[in-house]
């Protein structure tokens, strides 16, 4: 039985189901079911939090996963990116208030940056020799400058609408993300050949 993990709910959930259906997998797609056996293939679809998908794949608890590239990078888990899926595209940007004196990444020296992606942001700052304080928050990152808890934010944006609502202006894109199919580095070859058999490539 091949196990494929997808996001239980969120921006990737429906698109992941549509992608699997396009490969010929038949399943009900009921949101309440956390585990679902496909009707026409020996495939078990597991619905979990997106942050857990890289861990489950890296440890071969599941064979494949569909998750955002940003989540994979932030997790630091060793998984193989089998294919970029070309949906749920977004960018990770550093943004500042429109009234801020910060105009470039060099101006971030000594500043506070709020983010839910401390690993990715930390690596970017280190690469660019910038010493900033990373303020880790979970959700509503854009509120941090308004509450004077940070001088800038580092977050994912698709349309830029939320940034505009908080009067934030992007000054740097540090990652272009999209949904990716990842596979376990430990799974046996028979399992890893599953997608080509479905005319995936």
Secondary structure, DSSP 8 states (H G I E B T S, - for coil): -EEEEEESSSTTHHHHHHHHHHTT------TT-SEEE-SSSSEEEEEE-HHHHHHHHHTTSSSEEEEEHHHHHHH----EEEEE---S-EEEEEEEETT-S--SGGGGTT-EEEES-HHHHHHHHHHTT---EEEE-SS-TTHHHHTTS-SEEEEEESSSHHHHHTTEEEEEEEEEE-EEEEE-SSS-HHHHTHHHHTT--
